[in-house]
Amino acid sequence: MNIHEFQAKEVFRAHGIPVPDGRVATTPEEVATIARDLGGPVVVKAQVHSGGRGKAGGVKLAATPDEARHKAEAILKLEIQGLPVRKVLVAPALDIAHEYYLGIVLDRAQGLPLIMVSREGGIEIEQVAREKPEALFRHHFHPVLGLREFEARELATAIEPDAKASRQIAAVLRKLARTYVDIDASLAEINPLILTPAGEIIALDAKINLDDNALFRHPDLAALRDPDTETDEDRAARELGLSFIKLEGNIGCVVNGAGLAMATMDLVKHFGGEPANFLDIGGSSDPRKVVTAIRIITKDPQVRAVLFNIFGGITRCDDVARGLVEAIGQIKVDVPIVIRLVGTNEKEGREILREVSGLTAAETMDEAVQKAIELAGGTPS
Protein backbone atom coordinates (compact mmCIF):
# COMPACT_ATOMS: atom_id res chain seq x y z
CA MET A 1 0.00 0.00 0.00
CA ASN A 2 1.31 3.43 -0.93
CA ILE A 3 0.79 6.49 1.23
CA HIS A 4 1.11 10.16 0.35
CA GLU A 5 4.18 12.29 0.97
CA PHE A 6 2.48 14.26 3.75
CA GLN A 7 1.50 11.02 5.49
CA ALA A 8 5.01 9.59 5.12
CA LYS A 9 6.43 12.76 6.65
CA GLU A 10 4.20 12.35 9.69
CA VAL A 11 5.43 8.77 10.09
CA PHE A 12 9.02 10.02 9.85
CA ARG A 13 8.31 12.83 12.32
CA ALA A 14 6.92 10.30 14.82
CA HIS A 15 10.21 8.39 14.55
CA GLY A 16 12.35 11.46 15.16
CA ILE A 17 13.35 12.23 11.57
CA PRO A 18 13.38 16.01 10.97
CA VAL A 19 10.83 17.11 8.36
CA PRO A 20 9.65 20.60 7.37
CA ASP A 21 6.35 22.02 8.55
CA GLY A 22 3.53 21.77 6.06
CA ARG A 23 -0.22 21.42 5.68
CA VAL A 24 -2.51 19.77 3.15
CA ALA A 25 -5.07 21.66 1.08
CA THR A 26 -7.72 20.70 -1.44
CA THR A 27 -8.57 24.16 -2.84
CA PRO A 28 -6.53 27.14 -4.06
CA GLU A 29 -8.08 29.28 -1.31
CA GLU A 30 -6.85 26.89 1.38
CA VAL A 31 -3.40 27.00 -0.19
CA ALA A 32 -3.32 30.80 0.01
CA THR A 33 -4.35 30.71 3.67
CA ILE A 34 -1.66 28.17 4.54
CA ALA A 35 0.97 30.16 2.63
CA ARG A 36 -0.03 33.29 4.54
CA ASP A 37 0.20 31.41 7.86
CA LEU A 38 3.61 29.95 7.04
CA GLY A 39 5.03 33.28 5.88
CA GLY A 40 7.68 33.63 3.21
CA PRO A 41 8.06 31.59 0.00
CA VAL A 42 6.39 28.18 -0.13
CA VAL A 43 6.44 25.08 -2.29
CA VAL A 44 3.14 23.58 -3.50
CA LYS A 45 3.40 19.84 -4.14
CA ALA A 46 0.83 17.55 -5.76
CA GLN A 47 -0.08 14.57 -3.57
CA VAL A 48 -0.43 11.58 -5.89
CA HIS A 49 0.98 8.07 -5.81
CA SER A 50 3.39 8.47 -8.69
CA GLY A 51 6.89 9.61 -9.44
CA GLY A 52 7.85 12.41 -11.79
CA ARG A 53 5.67 15.02 -10.12
CA GLY A 54 8.15 17.80 -10.78
CA LYS A 55 8.51 16.99 -14.47
CA ALA A 56 4.72 16.86 -14.79
CA GLY A 57 4.31 20.34 -13.30
CA GLY A 58 3.12 19.05 -9.94
CA VAL A 59 5.71 20.88 -7.81
CA LYS A 60 5.81 24.69 -7.89
CA LEU A 61 7.52 27.44 -5.89
CA ALA A 62 5.52 30.50 -4.90
CA ALA A 63 6.81 33.73 -3.37
CA THR A 64 3.45 35.08 -2.16
CA PRO A 65 0.08 33.67 -1.01
CA ASP A 66 -1.54 34.99 -4.19
CA GLU A 67 1.06 33.25 -6.36
CA ALA A 68 0.58 30.08 -4.31
CA ARG A 69 -3.15 30.23 -5.03
CA HIS A 70 -2.55 30.49 -8.78
CA LYS A 71 0.03 27.70 -8.77
CA ALA A 72 -2.30 25.45 -6.77
CA GLU A 73 -5.16 26.12 -9.18
CA ALA A 74 -3.03 24.80 -12.04
CA ILE A 75 -1.73 21.81 -10.09
CA LEU A 76 -5.20 20.74 -8.95
CA LYS A 77 -6.27 20.50 -12.60
CA LEU A 78 -3.48 18.06 -13.45
CA GLU A 79 -3.49 14.35 -14.05
CA ILE A 80 -0.09 12.80 -13.31
CA GLN A 81 0.42 9.36 -14.86
CA GLY A 82 -3.35 9.03 -15.11
CA LEU A 83 -3.97 10.03 -11.47
CA PRO A 84 -5.99 13.21 -10.81
CA VAL A 85 -4.49 15.61 -8.27
CA ARG A 86 -7.05 16.14 -5.50
CA LYS A 87 -4.83 17.57 -2.77
CA VAL A 88 -1.55 19.44 -2.40
CA LEU A 89 1.03 19.84 0.34
CA VAL A 90 2.07 23.41 1.14
CA ALA A 91 5.43 23.72 2.91
CA PRO A 92 8.10 26.39 3.44
CA ALA A 93 10.60 26.75 0.60
CA LEU A 94 13.94 25.97 2.26
CA ASP A 95 17.41 27.07 1.20
CA ILE A 96 19.57 24.11 0.18
CA ALA A 97 23.33 23.74 0.51
CA HIS A 98 23.39 20.10 -0.59
CA GLU A 99 21.04 17.21 -1.42
CA TYR A 100 21.48 13.52 -0.53
CA TYR A 101 19.59 10.32 -1.21
CA LEU A 102 18.65 7.77 1.50
CA GLY A 103 16.51 4.73 0.77
CA ILE A 104 15.74 1.24 2.05
CA VAL A 105 14.22 -1.65 0.11
CA LEU A 106 14.02 -5.39 0.66
CA ASP A 107 16.73 -7.37 -1.11
CA ARG A 108 14.79 -10.56 -1.79
CA ALA A 109 17.88 -12.43 -2.94
CA GLN A 110 19.63 -11.81 0.39
CA GLY A 111 16.48 -11.82 2.51
CA LEU A 112 17.62 -8.60 4.20
CA PRO A 113 16.82 -4.89 4.05
CA LEU A 114 19.19 -3.01 1.74
CA ILE A 115 20.01 0.57 2.59
CA MET A 116 21.27 2.81 -0.22
CA VAL A 117 22.81 6.26 0.15
CA SER A 118 24.21 8.79 -2.29
CA ARG A 119 25.56 12.30 -2.38
CA GLU A 120 23.60 12.72 -5.61
CA GLY A 121 20.17 13.52 -4.16
CA GLY A 122 17.14 15.12 -5.75
CA ILE A 123 17.17 12.92 -8.86
CA GLU A 124 15.88 9.41 -9.49
CA ILE A 125 18.13 6.85 -7.84
CA GLU A 126 17.88 4.66 -10.95
CA GLN A 127 19.56 7.47 -12.89
CA VAL A 128 22.36 7.66 -10.31
CA ALA A 129 22.88 3.88 -10.45
CA ARG A 130 23.01 4.02 -14.25
CA GLU A 131 25.14 7.13 -14.77
CA LYS A 132 27.23 7.35 -11.57
CA PRO A 133 27.31 3.91 -9.95
CA GLU A 134 30.37 4.91 -7.94
CA ALA A 135 28.24 7.54 -6.16
CA LEU A 136 25.80 4.97 -4.77
CA PHE A 137 26.70 3.09 -1.58
CA ARG A 138 24.81 -0.03 -0.48
CA HIS A 139 24.70 -1.92 2.81
CA HIS A 140 22.55 -4.77 4.16
CA PHE A 141 21.46 -4.76 7.78
CA HIS A 142 19.67 -7.27 9.99
CA PRO A 143 16.12 -6.22 10.93
CA VAL A 144 16.53 -7.48 14.50
CA LEU A 145 19.84 -5.72 15.10
CA GLY A 146 18.89 -2.64 13.12
CA LEU A 147 21.45 -0.37 11.52
CA ARG A 148 24.24 -0.20 14.09
CA GLU A 149 25.95 3.06 14.92
CA PHE A 150 29.27 2.25 13.28
CA GLU A 151 27.47 1.12 10.09
CA ALA A 152 25.49 4.37 9.97
CA ARG A 153 28.67 6.40 10.50
CA GLU A 154 30.46 4.62 7.66
CA LEU A 155 27.58 5.24 5.26
CA ALA A 156 27.19 8.87 6.32
CA THR A 157 30.91 9.57 5.99
CA ALA A 158 30.88 8.06 2.49
CA ILE A 159 28.49 10.77 1.30
CA GLU A 160 29.43 13.71 3.55
CA PRO A 161 32.97 14.39 4.79
CA ASP A 162 31.97 17.22 7.12
CA ALA A 163 31.91 15.77 10.65
CA LYS A 164 28.91 17.71 11.98
CA ALA A 165 26.71 17.04 8.95
CA SER A 166 27.87 13.42 8.81
CA ARG A 167 26.80 12.82 12.43
CA GLN A 168 23.35 14.20 11.67
CA ILE A 169 23.02 12.02 8.56
CA ALA A 170 24.09 8.95 10.54
CA ALA A 171 21.38 9.67 13.11
CA VAL A 172 18.76 9.98 10.36
CA LEU A 173 19.96 6.72 8.79
CA ARG A 174 19.48 4.81 12.03
CA LYS A 175 16.01 6.29 12.53
CA LEU A 176 15.08 5.51 8.93
CA ALA A 177 16.17 1.89 9.37
CA ARG A 178 14.14 1.61 12.59
CA THR A 179 11.12 3.14 10.88
CA TYR A 180 11.40 0.70 7.97
CA VAL A 181 11.39 -2.31 10.31
CA ASP A 182 8.80 -0.99 12.79
CA ILE A 183 6.13 -0.28 10.17
CA ASP A 184 6.79 -3.33 7.94
CA ALA A 185 7.62 -1.14 4.97
CA SER A 186 8.66 -2.45 1.57
CA LEU A 187 10.21 0.95 0.75
CA ALA A 188 11.27 3.91 2.88
CA GLU A 189 12.93 6.74 0.99
CA ILE A 190 14.11 10.30 1.54
CA ASN A 191 14.93 12.05 -1.72
CA PRO A 192 16.25 14.54 -1.11
CA LEU A 193 17.60 14.76 2.40
CA ILE A 194 18.96 18.28 2.48
CA LEU A 195 21.70 20.16 4.27
CA THR A 196 20.68 23.79 4.79
CA PRO A 197 23.15 26.71 4.81
CA ALA A 198 22.58 26.84 8.58
CA GLY A 199 23.85 23.27 8.89
CA GLU A 200 20.51 21.54 9.51
CA ILE A 201 19.64 18.15 8.03
CA ILE A 202 15.99 17.87 6.91
CA ALA A 203 13.98 15.27 5.00
CA LEU A 204 12.60 17.45 2.22
CA ASP A 205 10.65 14.62 0.58
CA ALA A 206 9.36 11.31 1.89
CA LYS A 207 8.12 8.10 0.33
CA ILE A 208 6.84 4.98 2.06
CA ASN A 209 5.33 1.82 0.60
CA LEU A 210 3.79 -0.59 3.11
CA ASP A 211 3.61 -4.37 2.92
CA ASP A 212 -0.09 -5.19 2.40
CA ASN A 213 0.38 -8.54 4.12
CA ALA A 214 1.46 -6.81 7.34
CA LEU A 215 -1.27 -4.16 7.51
CA PHE A 216 -3.26 -6.22 10.02
CA ARG A 217 -0.51 -5.36 12.50
CA HIS A 218 -0.79 -1.63 11.78
CA PRO A 219 -4.45 -0.54 11.77
CA ASP A 220 -3.31 3.07 12.18
CA LEU A 221 -1.31 2.85 8.96
CA ALA A 222 -4.02 0.88 7.13
CA ALA A 223 -6.36 3.78 7.90
CA LEU A 224 -4.11 6.05 5.81
CA ARG A 225 -5.32 4.42 2.58
CA ASP A 226 -6.69 7.14 0.33
CA PRO A 227 -9.74 5.88 -1.60
CA ASP A 228 -9.36 8.77 -4.06
CA THR A 229 -6.17 7.16 -5.38
CA GLU A 230 -7.91 3.87 -6.23
CA THR A 231 -9.75 3.14 -9.44
CA ASP A 232 -13.09 1.32 -9.24
CA GLU A 233 -11.26 -1.76 -10.48
CA ASP A 234 -8.61 -1.52 -7.76
CA ARG A 235 -11.30 -1.15 -5.10
CA ALA A 236 -13.37 -4.08 -6.36
CA ALA A 237 -10.29 -6.29 -6.49
CA ARG A 238 -9.18 -5.33 -2.98
CA GLU A 239 -12.62 -5.92 -1.46
CA LEU A 240 -12.64 -9.52 -2.73
CA GLY A 241 -8.99 -10.18 -1.99
CA LEU A 242 -7.82 -10.19 -5.61
CA SER A 243 -4.30 -9.05 -6.45
CA PHE A 244 -4.67 -6.76 -9.46
CA ILE A 245 -2.12 -4.59 -11.26
CA LYS A 246 -2.97 -2.80 -14.50
CA LEU A 247 -0.43 -3.09 -17.31
CA GLU A 248 -0.27 -1.80 -20.89
CA GLY A 249 -0.87 -4.90 -23.02
CA ASN A 250 -3.91 -6.39 -24.74
CA ILE A 251 -4.19 -9.87 -23.20
CA GLY A 252 -6.12 -9.98 -19.95
CA CYS A 253 -4.83 -12.65 -17.57
CA VAL A 254 -6.82 -14.40 -14.83
CA VAL A 255 -4.68 -16.83 -12.87
CA ASN A 256 -4.67 -18.43 -9.42
CA GLY A 257 -1.42 -18.02 -7.53
CA ALA A 258 1.17 -15.26 -7.87
CA GLY A 259 3.88 -17.58 -9.15
CA LEU A 260 1.69 -19.04 -11.88
CA ALA A 261 0.47 -15.53 -12.74
CA MET A 262 4.03 -14.29 -13.26
CA ALA A 263 4.94 -17.42 -15.24
CA THR A 264 1.87 -16.87 -17.43
CA MET A 265 2.84 -13.26 -18.08
CA ASP A 266 6.40 -14.33 -18.90
CA LEU A 267 5.06 -16.85 -21.39
CA VAL A 268 2.81 -14.24 -22.99
CA LYS A 269 5.88 -12.05 -23.49
CA HIS A 270 7.92 -15.03 -24.71
CA PHE A 271 5.46 -15.72 -27.52
CA GLY A 272 5.32 -12.06 -28.57
CA GLY A 273 2.24 -10.88 -26.72
CA GLU A 274 1.74 -8.23 -24.04
CA PRO A 275 -0.17 -8.90 -20.80
CA ALA A 276 -2.80 -6.32 -19.92
CA ASN A 277 -2.66 -7.01 -16.22
CA PHE A 278 -1.52 -9.11 -13.31
CA LEU A 279 -4.59 -10.66 -11.68
CA ASP A 280 -4.33 -13.40 -9.06
CA ILE A 281 -7.68 -14.73 -7.82
CA GLY A 282 -5.91 -16.60 -5.02
CA GLY A 283 -6.68 -20.02 -3.62
CA SER A 284 -10.38 -19.52 -2.92
CA SER A 285 -13.12 -21.34 -4.82
CA ASP A 286 -15.50 -18.38 -4.61
CA PRO A 287 -17.18 -17.92 -8.03
CA ARG A 288 -17.70 -14.24 -7.21
CA LYS A 289 -13.97 -13.71 -7.65
CA VAL A 290 -14.17 -14.95 -11.22
CA VAL A 291 -17.14 -12.67 -11.93
CA THR A 292 -15.27 -9.69 -10.51
CA ALA A 293 -12.10 -10.60 -12.41
CA ILE A 294 -13.97 -10.69 -15.73
CA ARG A 295 -15.74 -7.44 -14.90
CA ILE A 296 -12.44 -5.70 -14.12
CA ILE A 297 -10.59 -6.97 -17.19
CA THR A 298 -13.34 -6.35 -19.74
CA LYS A 299 -13.60 -2.71 -18.63
CA ASP A 300 -10.14 -2.18 -20.11
CA PRO A 301 -10.58 -1.02 -23.74
CA GLN A 302 -7.07 -2.28 -24.55
CA VAL A 303 -7.98 -5.92 -23.86
CA ARG A 304 -8.48 -8.00 -27.01
CA ALA A 305 -8.56 -11.46 -25.41
CA VAL A 306 -8.81 -12.94 -21.91
CA LEU A 307 -6.64 -15.84 -20.81
CA PHE A 308 -7.68 -18.03 -17.86
CA ASN A 309 -4.87 -20.23 -16.56
CA ILE A 310 -6.12 -22.21 -13.56
CA PHE A 311 -4.24 -24.87 -11.65
CA GLY A 312 -6.72 -26.53 -9.32
CA GLY A 313 -5.29 -27.28 -5.90
CA ILE A 314 -7.32 -25.56 -3.22
CA THR A 315 -9.06 -23.75 -6.06
CA ARG A 316 -11.59 -26.09 -7.69
CA CYS A 317 -11.83 -25.95 -11.45
CA ASP A 318 -15.59 -26.52 -11.41
CA ASP A 319 -16.09 -23.45 -9.18
CA VAL A 320 -13.99 -21.36 -11.57
CA ALA A 321 -16.10 -22.66 -14.45
CA ARG A 322 -19.33 -21.76 -12.63
CA GLY A 323 -17.99 -18.28 -11.95
CA LEU A 324 -17.11 -17.86 -15.61
CA VAL A 325 -20.57 -18.99 -16.73
CA GLU A 326 -22.13 -16.59 -14.22
CA ALA A 327 -19.91 -13.75 -15.44
CA ILE A 328 -20.79 -14.34 -19.08
CA GLY A 329 -24.46 -14.33 -18.07
CA GLN A 330 -24.14 -11.03 -16.22
CA ILE A 331 -21.62 -9.14 -18.34
CA LYS A 332 -21.47 -8.48 -22.04
CA VAL A 333 -18.12 -9.99 -23.01
CA ASP A 334 -17.07 -8.86 -26.48
CA VAL A 335 -13.61 -10.43 -26.50
CA PRO A 336 -12.61 -14.08 -26.92
CA ILE A 337 -11.78 -16.11 -23.82
CA VAL A 338 -9.16 -18.85 -23.71
CA ILE A 339 -9.29 -21.14 -20.70
CA ARG A 340 -6.97 -23.81 -19.37
CA LEU A 341 -8.22 -25.85 -16.41
CA VAL A 342 -5.88 -28.37 -14.79
CA GLY A 343 -6.20 -30.04 -11.40
CA THR A 344 -9.00 -30.48 -8.88
CA ASN A 345 -12.33 -31.22 -10.61
CA GLU A 346 -10.97 -30.26 -14.02
CA LYS A 347 -13.26 -32.75 -15.80
CA GLU A 348 -16.32 -31.30 -14.09
CA GLY A 349 -15.14 -27.79 -14.94
CA ARG A 350 -14.67 -28.62 -18.60
CA GLU A 351 -18.09 -30.25 -18.70
CA ILE A 352 -19.69 -27.09 -17.32
CA LEU A 353 -17.99 -24.99 -20.00
CA ARG A 354 -18.64 -27.36 -22.87
CA GLU A 355 -21.90 -25.72 -23.92
CA VAL A 356 -20.74 -22.13 -23.44
CA SER A 357 -20.13 -20.33 -26.72
CA GLY A 358 -17.21 -17.98 -27.21
CA LEU A 359 -14.74 -20.02 -25.15
CA THR A 360 -11.58 -21.66 -26.45
CA ALA A 361 -10.18 -24.54 -24.41
CA ALA A 362 -6.49 -25.40 -24.15
CA GLU A 363 -4.62 -28.30 -22.57
CA THR A 364 -1.16 -26.75 -22.01
CA MET A 365 0.12 -23.32 -21.04
CA ASP A 366 1.94 -22.93 -24.35
CA GLU A 367 -1.21 -23.74 -26.27
CA ALA A 368 -3.37 -21.43 -24.15
CA VAL A 369 -1.00 -18.49 -24.46
CA GLN A 370 -0.49 -18.90 -28.20
CA LYS A 371 -4.25 -19.11 -28.80
CA ALA A 372 -4.84 -15.97 -26.72
CA ILE A 373 -2.19 -14.05 -28.67
CA GLU A 374 -3.65 -15.24 -31.97
CA LEU A 375 -7.20 -14.26 -30.99
CA ALA A 376 -5.98 -10.89 -29.73
CA GLY A 377 -4.44 -10.17 -33.11
CA GLY A 378 -0.82 -10.41 -31.97
CA THR A 379 1.31 -7.86 -30.18
CA PRO A 380 -0.38 -4.48 -29.60
CA SER A 381 0.95 -1.65 -31.74
FIKEFI-87144 format. One line per 4 residues: their letters; for each residue x, y, z negated of C-alpha. Coordinates in pm, 1 decimal, always signed. Each point is the difference from the previous one (the first is absolute). Layout:
% FIKEFI-87144
a) X/Y/Z; ...
//
This chain:
% FIKEFI-87144
mnih) +0.0/+0.0/+0.0; +131.0/+343.3/+93.1; -52.4/+305.4/-216.0; +32.2/+367.1/+87.9
efqa) +306.9/+212.8/-62.2; -169.8/+197.8/-277.8; -98.1/-324.9/-173.6; +350.9/-142.9/+36.2
kevf) +142.5/+317.3/-152.3; -223.6/-40.5/-304.0; +123.6/-358.0/-39.8; +358.4/+124.5/+23.9
rahg) -70.8/+280.8/-247.5; -138.7/-252.5/-249.6; +329.4/-191.5/+26.9; +213.6/+307.7/-61.2
ipvp) +99.8/+77.1/+358.9; +3.2/+377.8/+59.8; -255.1/+109.8/+261.7; -117.7/+349.1/+98.1
dgrv) -330.0/+141.6/-117.8; -282.6/-24.9/+249.5; -374.7/-35.1/+38.0; -228.8/-164.5/+252.9
attp) -256.3/+188.3/+206.5; -264.7/-95.7/+252.9; -85.4/+345.6/+139.2; +204.6/+298.1/+122.1
eeva) -155.5/+214.6/-274.5; +123.0/-238.7/-269.4; +345.5/+10.3/+156.7; +7.8/+379.9/-19.2
tiar) -103.6/-8.9/-366.3; +269.8/-254.0/-87.0; +262.9/+198.9/+191.4; -100.5/+312.8/-192.0
dlgg) +23.4/-187.1/-331.8; +340.9/-146.4/+82.7; +141.5/+333.4/+116.0; +265.3/+34.4/+267.0
pvvv) +38.6/-203.5/+320.1; -167.6/-341.3/+13.3; +4.7/-309.8/+216.4; -329.4/-149.7/+120.7
kaqv) +25.7/-374.7/+64.6; -256.6/-229.2/+162.0; -91.0/-297.6/-219.2; -35.5/-299.1/+231.4
hsgg) +140.7/-350.9/-8.1; +241.9/+39.9/+288.4; +350.1/+114.1/+75.5; +95.5/+279.5/+234.5
rgka) -218.3/+261.7/-167.3; +248.8/+277.4/+66.6; +35.9/-80.9/+368.9; -379.7/-12.4/+32.0
ggvk) -40.6/+347.4/-149.5; -119.2/-128.7/-336.1; +259.2/+182.9/-212.8; +10.1/+381.4/+7.8
laat) +170.8/+274.4/-199.9; -200.1/+306.1/-99.2; +128.6/+323.5/-152.3; -335.6/+134.7/-121.4
pdea) -336.7/-140.6/-114.6; -162.4/+131.3/+317.8; +259.7/-173.4/+216.6; -47.4/-317.6/-204.7
rhka) -373.2/+15.2/+72.2; +59.7/+25.7/+375.2; +258.5/-278.9/-1.4; -233.5/-225.0/-199.6
eail) -285.7/+67.5/+240.7; +213.6/-132.1/+286.5; +129.8/-299.6/-195.7; -347.5/-106.7/-113.9
klei) -107.2/-24.0/+365.0; +279.9/-243.5/+85.0; -1.5/-371.7/+59.7; +340.2/-155.0/-73.3
qglp) +51.1/-343.3/+155.0; -377.4/-33.2/+24.6; -61.9/+100.0/-363.4; -202.0/+317.5/-66.2
vrkv) +150.0/+240.0/-254.0; -256.3/+52.9/-277.1; +222.1/+143.8/-272.7; +328.0/+186.3/-37.3
lvap) +258.1/+40.5/-274.2; +104.1/+356.7/-79.8; +335.8/+31.5/-176.7; +266.9/+266.3/-53.2
aldi) +250.6/+36.5/+283.5; +333.4/-78.5/-165.7; +347.6/+109.9/+105.7; +216.0/-295.7/+102.1
ahey) +375.6/-37.0/-33.2; +5.7/-363.8/+110.4; -235.0/-289.3/+83.1; +44.2/-368.6/-89.2
ylgi) -189.0/-320.5/+67.6; -93.5/-254.5/-270.6; -214.0/-304.3/+73.2; -77.6/-348.3/-128.5
vldr) -151.8/-289.6/+194.8; -20.3/-373.4/-55.1; +271.6/-198.5/+176.8; -193.8/-319.4/+67.8
aqgl) +308.9/-187.0/+115.0; +174.3/+62.8/-333.1; -314.8/-1.6/-211.7; +113.9/+322.2/-169.4
plim) -79.5/+371.2/+15.4; +236.8/+187.4/+230.6; +82.5/+358.6/-84.4; +125.7/+224.2/+280.8
vsre) +154.2/+344.8/-37.2; +139.8/+252.4/+243.6; +134.7/+351.2/+9.2; -196.0/+41.8/+323.3
ggie) -343.0/+80.5/-144.8; -302.6/+159.9/+158.4; +2.4/-219.5/+311.6; -129.1/-351.1/+62.4
ieqv) +225.8/-256.1/-164.3; -25.0/-219.2/+311.0; +167.2/+280.4/+193.7; +280.1/+19.1/-258.4
arek) +51.9/-377.6/+14.5; +13.8/+14.4/+379.5; +212.5/+310.5/+52.2; +208.9/+22.5/-319.5
peal) +8.5/-344.6/-162.2; +305.7/+100.1/-201.7; -212.7/+263.6/-177.3; -244.8/-257.4/-139.6
frhh) +90.4/-188.4/-318.5; -188.5/-312.0/-110.2; -11.1/-189.1/-329.2; -215.3/-285.0/-134.3
fhpv) -109.3/+1.8/-362.3; -178.3/-251.1/-221.3; -355.6/+104.6/-93.7; +41.0/-125.5/-357.5
lglr) +331.4/+175.7/-59.8; -95.3/+308.2/+198.2; +256.5/+226.9/+160.0; +278.3/+16.8/-256.6
efea) +171.5/+326.3/-83.1; +332.0/-81.5/+163.9; -180.1/-112.8/+318.5; -198.0/+324.7/+11.8
rela) +318.4/+203.6/-53.0; +178.9/-178.2/+284.5; -288.0/+61.6/+240.0; -39.5/+363.0/-105.5
taie) +372.4/+70.1/+32.9; -3.3/-151.0/+349.6; -238.7/+271.1/+119.1; +93.3/+294.3/-224.8
pdak) +354.7/+67.5/-124.7; -100.1/+283.6/-233.0; -6.7/-145.8/-352.6; -299.4/+195.0/-133.0
asrq) -220.1/-67.4/+303.1; +116.3/-361.7/+13.6; -106.9/-60.3/-361.2; -345.8/+137.7/+75.8
iaav) -32.7/-217.6/+311.1; +107.0/-307.6/-198.5; -271.2/+72.2/-256.7; -262.1/+31.4/+274.8
lrkl) +120.2/-325.8/+157.4; -47.5/-191.9/-324.8; -347.0/+148.1/-50.0; -93.6/-77.3/+360.5
arty) +109.1/-362.3/-44.3; -202.4/-28.2/-322.2; -302.4/+153.1/+171.3; +27.6/-244.3/+291.3
vdid) -0.7/-300.1/-234.3; -258.7/+131.5/-247.8; -267.6/+70.8/+261.6; +66.3/-305.0/+222.8
asla) +83.4/+219.0/+298.0; +103.6/-130.5/+339.7; +154.6/+339.9/+82.1; +106.9/+295.8/-213.2
einp) +165.8/+283.3/+189.3; +118.2/+356.0/-55.7; +82.0/+174.6/+326.5; +131.5/+248.8/-61.4
lilt) +134.9/+21.8/-350.6; +136.4/+352.5/-7.9; +273.5/+188.0/-179.7; -101.8/+363.4/-51.2
page) +247.5/+291.6/-1.9; -57.2/+13.2/-377.7; +127.2/-357.2/-30.9; -334.0/-172.9/-62.0
iial) -87.0/-339.0/+147.8; -365.5/-27.8/+112.2; -201.1/-260.7/+191.2; -137.9/+218.7/+277.7
daki) -194.7/-283.4/+163.8; -128.9/-331.3/-130.8; -124.5/-320.3/+156.6; -128.2/-312.7/-173.4
nldd) -150.2/-315.7/+145.6; -154.9/-241.2/-250.7; -18.0/-378.0/+19.1; -369.2/-82.0/+52.2
nalf) +46.2/-334.7/-171.9; +108.3/+172.8/-322.5; -272.6/+265.5/-17.0; -198.9/-206.8/-251.1
rhpd) +275.2/+86.5/-248.1; -28.4/+372.5/+72.5; -365.6/+109.8/+1.3; +113.5/+360.9/-41.4
laal) +199.5/-22.5/+322.4; -270.6/-197.1/+182.6; -234.0/+290.9/-77.3; +225.0/+226.5/+209.0
rdpd) -120.6/-162.8/+323.3; -137.2/+272.0/+225.4; -305.0/-126.3/+192.4; +37.4/+288.6/+246.4
tetd) +319.3/-160.9/+131.7; -173.5/-328.5/+85.2; -184.6/-73.5/+320.4; -333.2/-182.1/-19.6
edra) +182.6/-307.9/+124.4; +264.9/+24.2/-272.5; -268.8/+37.1/-265.6; -207.2/-292.5/+125.3
arel) +307.9/-221.3/+13.0; +110.9/+95.6/-350.4; -343.7/-59.1/-151.8; -1.9/-359.6/+126.8
glsf) +364.9/-66.5/-74.4; +116.5/-0.8/+362.2; +352.4/+113.9/+83.7; -37.2/+229.2/+301.6
ikle) +255.1/+217.0/+179.3; -85.2/+179.6/+324.0; +254.1/-29.3/+281.2; +15.8/+128.5/+357.9
gnig) -59.3/-309.7/+213.9; -304.6/-148.7/+171.9; -28.2/-348.5/-154.6; -192.7/-11.0/-325.0
cvvn) +129.6/-266.7/-237.7; -199.4/-175.0/-274.0; +214.1/-243.4/-196.2; +0.9/-159.5/-344.6
gagl) +325.2/+40.7/-188.8; +258.3/+276.3/+33.2; +271.9/-232.2/+128.2; -219.5/-145.6/+273.0
amat) -121.7/+350.7/+86.0; +355.7/+123.5/+52.1; +91.3/-312.1/+197.9; -306.9/+54.9/+219.0
mdlv) +97.0/+360.7/+65.5; +355.6/-106.8/+81.5; -134.2/-252.6/+249.4; -225.0/+261.1/+160.0
khfg) +307.5/+219.4/+49.5; +203.7/-297.6/+121.7; -246.1/-69.3/+281.2; -13.4/+366.1/+105.4
gepa) -308.4/+118.1/-185.1; -50.3/+264.8/-267.7; -190.7/-66.9/-324.5; -263.4/+258.0/-87.6
nfld) +14.8/-69.7/-370.5; +113.6/-209.8/-291.0; -307.3/-155.1/-162.8; +26.1/-273.9/-262.1
iggs) -334.8/-133.0/-123.5; +177.0/-186.5/-280.7; -77.0/-342.0/-139.9; -370.0/+49.2/-70.1
sdpr) -273.8/-181.4/+190.5; -238.3/+296.4/-21.2; -167.9/+45.1/+341.7; -51.8/+368.5/-82.0
kvvt) +372.9/+52.6/+44.0; -20.0/-123.8/+357.5; -297.3/+227.7/+70.9; +187.7/+298.6/-142.3
airi) +316.4/-91.5/+190.4; -186.9/-8.6/+331.8; -177.2/+325.0/-83.0; +330.6/+173.7/-77.4
itkd) +184.5/-126.6/+306.2; -274.6/+61.4/+255.0; -26.3/+364.4/-110.5; +345.8/+53.3/+147.6
pqvr) -43.6/+115.7/+362.7; +351.2/-126.3/+81.7; -91.0/-363.3/-69.6; -50.8/-208.4/+315.4
avlf) -7.5/-346.1/-160.2; -25.4/-148.2/-349.4; +217.7/-289.5/-110.4; -104.0/-219.3/-294.9
nifg) +280.2/-220.4/-130.3; -124.7/-197.8/-299.8; +187.8/-266.0/-190.7; -247.6/-166.1/-232.9
gitr) +142.5/-74.4/-342.4; -202.8/+172.2/-268.0; -173.4/+180.4/+284.0; -253.4/-233.5/+162.7
cddv) -23.6/+14.1/+376.5; -376.4/-56.9/-4.1; -49.8/+306.8/-222.7; +209.3/+208.6/+238.4
argl) -210.2/-129.8/+288.0; -323.2/+89.7/-181.9; +133.6/+347.8/-67.7; +88.7/+42.2/+365.7
veai) -346.1/-112.8/+112.1; -156.0/+240.1/-250.7; +222.1/+283.8/+121.5; -88.6/-59.2/+363.9
gqik) -366.5/+1.0/-100.3; +31.4/+330.3/-185.5; +252.0/+189.1/+211.7; +15.3/+66.2/+370.1
vdvp) +334.7/-151.0/+96.9; +105.4/+112.3/+347.5; +346.3/-156.8/+2.0; +99.3/-365.3/+42.2
ivir) +83.7/-202.6/-310.6; +261.7/-274.0/-10.5; -13.1/-228.7/-300.7; +232.3/-267.0/-133.7
lvgt) -125.1/-204.2/-296.2; +233.7/-252.0/-161.4; -31.9/-166.9/-338.8; -279.8/-44.5/-252.5
neke) -333.0/-73.6/+173.3; +136.0/+95.7/+341.1; -229.1/-248.7/+178.0; -305.6/+144.8/-171.6
grei) +117.3/+350.8/+85.6; +47.6/-82.4/+366.0; -342.3/-163.0/+9.8; -160.5/+315.7/-138.0
lrev) +170.5/+210.5/+267.9; -65.2/-237.7/+286.8; -325.9/+164.8/+104.7; +116.0/+358.6/-47.6
sglt) +61.2/+179.8/+327.8; +291.9/+234.8/+49.1; +246.7/-203.9/-206.0; +315.9/-163.6/+130.6
aaet) +140.2/-287.8/-204.2; +369.5/-86.2/-26.3; +186.9/-290.0/-158.3; +345.2/+155.2/-55.7
mdea) +128.7/+343.1/-97.3; +181.5/+39.0/+331.0; -315.0/-81.3/+192.6; -215.4/+231.1/-212.5
vqka) +236.8/+294.1/+31.1; +51.1/-41.0/+374.3; -376.1/-21.4/+59.5; -59.2/+313.6/-207.2
iela) +264.7/+192.1/+194.4; -145.7/-118.3/+330.1; -354.8/+97.3/-97.9; +122.0/+337.6/-125.8
ggtp) +154.4/+71.6/+337.6; +361.0/-24.3/-113.7; +214.0/+255.6/-178.9; -169.5/+337.8/-58.5
s) +133.0/+283.1/+214.2
//
